[in-house]
Amino acid sequence: MAKKDIVKKEKPATAESTGGSSAADFAIQTKEELGKVVWPSRQQLISESAAVILMVILVSTIIYLIDNFFAWGAGKVF
């Protein structure tokens, strides 16, 4: 049985394969990529931002209380 020759198709040279691109190409590609982004609605942005801020406040308060507890315990021991 004879071996079949595998023919590789060459890709056309692009900015990615050549390793460089101009600033204009970068700006065009950036604009295209930003057009693909699904931006959140105003209501979704506000609610998720509020959730993040509340979680940061909650976690920082818990860490503060635990730190004070251990400081109080260390003061009693030493």
C-alpha positions as a Markdown table, in Angstrom:
| # | Residue | x | y | z |
|---|---|---|---|---|
| 1 | Met | 0.0 | 0.0 | 0.0 |
| 2 | Ala | 1.5 | 3.4 | -1.0 |
| 3 | Lys | 1.7 | 6.3 | 1.4 |
| 4 | Lys | -0.3 | 9.3 | 0.5 |
| 5 | Asp | 1.5 | 12.6 | 0.5 |
| 6 | Ile | 0.0 | 15.2 | 2.8 |
| 7 | Val | -0.2 | 18.6 | 1.3 |
| 8 | Lys | -0.1 | 21.4 | 3.8 |
| 9 | Lys | -2.0 | 24.5 | 2.9 |
| 10 | Glu | 0.0 | 27.7 | 3.6 |
| 11 | Lys | -1.8 | 30.4 | 5.4 |
| 12 | Pro | -1.6 | 33.9 | 3.9 |
| 13 | Ala | 0.7 | 36.2 | 5.7 |
| 14 | Thr | -1.1 | 38.3 | 8.3 |
| 15 | Ala | -0.1 | 40.8 | 10.9 |
| 16 | Glu | -0.2 | 38.0 | 13.5 |
| 17 | Ser | 2.0 | 35.7 | 11.6 |
| 18 | Thr | 4.6 | 38.3 | 10.6 |
| 19 | Gly | 4.9 | 39.5 | 14.1 |
| 20 | Gly | 4.0 | 43.2 | 13.7 |
| 21 | Ser | 1.3 | 45.6 | 12.6 |
| 22 | Ser | 0.9 | 49.2 | 12.2 |
| 23 | Ala | -0.9 | 51.5 | 14.6 |
| 24 | Ala | -3.7 | 51.9 | 12.1 |
| 25 | Asp | -4.2 | 48.1 | 11.8 |
| 26 | Phe | -4.3 | 47.9 | 15.6 |
| 27 | Ala | -6.9 | 50.7 | 15.9 |
| 28 | Ile | -9.1 | 49.0 | 13.2 |
| 29 | Gln | -8.8 | 45.6 | 14.9 |
| 30 | Thr | -9.5 | 47.1 | 18.3 |
| 31 | Lys | -12.7 | 48.8 | 17.0 |
| 32 | Glu | -13.8 | 45.5 | 15.5 |
| 33 | Glu | -13.3 | 43.6 | 18.7 |
| 34 | Leu | -15.1 | 46.2 | 20.8 |
| 35 | Gly | -18.0 | 45.9 | 18.4 |
| 36 | Lys | -18.3 | 42.3 | 19.4 |
| 37 | Val | -18.5 | 43.0 | 23.1 |
| 38 | Val | -21.9 | 42.6 | 24.7 |
| 39 | Trp | -22.2 | 45.6 | 27.0 |
| 40 | Pro | -24.3 | 45.5 | 30.1 |
| 41 | Ser | -27.4 | 47.6 | 30.5 |
| 42 | Arg | -27.4 | 50.6 | 32.8 |
| 43 | Gln | -29.6 | 48.7 | 35.4 |
| 44 | Gln | -27.4 | 45.6 | 35.3 |
| 45 | Leu | -24.2 | 47.7 | 35.7 |
| 46 | Ile | -25.7 | 49.6 | 38.7 |
| 47 | Ser | -27.0 | 46.4 | 40.4 |
| 48 | Glu | -23.7 | 44.4 | 39.9 |
| 49 | Ser | -21.6 | 47.4 | 41.0 |
| 50 | Ala | -23.7 | 47.7 | 44.2 |
| 51 | Ala | -23.3 | 44.0 | 44.8 |
| 52 | Val | -19.5 | 44.2 | 44.5 |
| 53 | Ile | -19.4 | 47.3 | 46.8 |
| 54 | Leu | -21.6 | 45.6 | 49.4 |
| 55 | Met | -19.5 | 42.4 | 49.3 |
| 56 | Val | -16.3 | 44.4 | 49.8 |
| 57 | Ile | -17.8 | 46.2 | 52.8 |
| 58 | Leu | -19.0 | 42.9 | 54.3 |
| 59 | Val | -15.7 | 41.1 | 53.8 |
| 60 | Ser | -13.6 | 44.0 | 55.1 |
| 61 | Thr | -15.8 | 44.3 | 58.2 |
| 62 | Ile | -15.4 | 40.6 | 58.9 |
| 63 | Ile | -11.6 | 40.8 | 58.5 |
| 64 | Tyr | -11.6 | 43.8 | 60.8 |
| 65 | Leu | -13.6 | 42.0 | 63.5 |
| 66 | Ile | -11.5 | 38.9 | 63.3 |
| 67 | Asp | -8.3 | 41.0 | 63.5 |
| 68 | Asn | -9.6 | 42.8 | 66.6 |
| 69 | Phe | -10.6 | 39.5 | 68.1 |
| 70 | Phe | -7.1 | 38.1 | 67.7 |
| 71 | Ala | -5.5 | 41.3 | 68.9 |
| 72 | Trp | -7.7 | 41.2 | 72.0 |
| 73 | Gly | -6.7 | 37.5 | 72.5 |
| 74 | Ala | -3.0 | 38.2 | 72.0 |
| 75 | Gly | -3.3 | 41.0 | 74.6 |
| 76 | Lys | -4.8 | 38.6 | 77.1 |
| 77 | Val | -2.1 | 36.0 | 76.5 |
| 78 | Phe | 0.9 | 38.3 | 76.4 |
